[in-house]
């Protein structure tokens, strides 16, 4: 049975992405990549504060020692949410002006994973990187077109990953001690015309919730069978990412985008670029934080 998402913030973000819930502060962090903003949404007061940046943030995660980490155009940086100060840590793609970093999250060991993409969304010049807490950065995968959703199984033995333009949800054997991956395989392949796999999160039952760009929905997959087992309908076609939040982690927050939509399309979907929320009857899992 499909659920329906409600609009909670009519932000009209150019390219909303990267939601992640802060259980300690009870707020949702998310980004507008093209708008160069990090958002902090407080559902208790229904307020959304923004941090304006000089960089385009591809994603945001919480840092265990305080503050936030972001992926920016060429690499990784820390962000002080109180002052807005950004400290660039490393730029593994400083030699690729036609690329930018996109989505990412932290693994259970506190590593920050994020990948890159070509601005044209077509060239396989991107890669997936892992930033270790000691500031070492590793290039894990190459020949990526649009690096996107990433998640880990409850036992931390499997990593799930999406390169959007392949429209495949892939799995890897994952070594939590070293952060190494192996045995790449496809568990879901979406047929043409049904949207593109984008941002992703896991629920407490081990199922994967994936925003479907261009399809007005978030889809839930069973990673063991590859079958679709649930769905949330969204009044915005370009659903980009999702994450469970709220006091009981039972509220699915969903970002969306307006980029690429002409006037006629925006007239049909005036809520594009909004932040949405649904209650699909399951709970999510706490977000892992960067340990550095």
HELIX and SHEET records of a PDB file:
HELIX    1   1 UNK A  164  UNK A  166  5                                   3    
HELIX    2   2 UNK A  263  UNK A  268  1                                   6    
SHEET    1   A 5 UNK A   2  UNK A   4  0                                        
SHEET    2   A 5 UNK A 228  UNK A 233  1                                        
SHEET    3   A 5 UNK A 217  UNK A 221 -1                                        
SHEET    4   A 5 UNK A 208  UNK A 213 -1                                        
SHEET    5   A 5 UNK A 196  UNK A 202 -1                                        
SHEET    1   B 4 UNK A   6  UNK A   9  0                                        
SHEET    2   B 4 UNK A 275  UNK A 278 -1                                        
SHEET    3   B 4 UNK A 251  UNK A 256 -1                                        
SHEET    4   B 4 UNK A 239  UNK A 245 -1                                        
SHEET    1   C 4 UNK A  16  UNK A  22  0                                        
SHEET    2   C 4 UNK A  27  UNK A  32 -1                                        
SHEET    3   C 4 UNK A  37  UNK A  42 -1                                        
SHEET    4   C 4 UNK A  47  UNK A  52 -1                                        
SHEET    1   D 4 UNK A  59  UNK A  62  0                                        
SHEET    2   D 4 UNK A  68  UNK A  71 -1                                        
SHEET    3   D 4 UNK A  76  UNK A  79 -1                                        
SHEET    4   D 4 UNK A  86  UNK A  90 -1                                        
SHEET    1   E 4 UNK A  99  UNK A 106  0                                        
SHEET    2   E 4 UNK A 112  UNK A 118 -1                                        
SHEET    3   E 4 UNK A 126  UNK A 131 -1                                        
SHEET    4   E 4 UNK A 137  UNK A 144 -1                                        
SHEET    1   F 4 UNK A 147  UNK A 152  0                                        
SHEET    2   F 4 UNK A 158  UNK A 163 -1                                        
SHEET    3   F 4 UNK A 168  UNK A 175 -1                                        
SHEET    4   F 4 UNK A 180  UNK A 189 -1                                        
END                                                                             
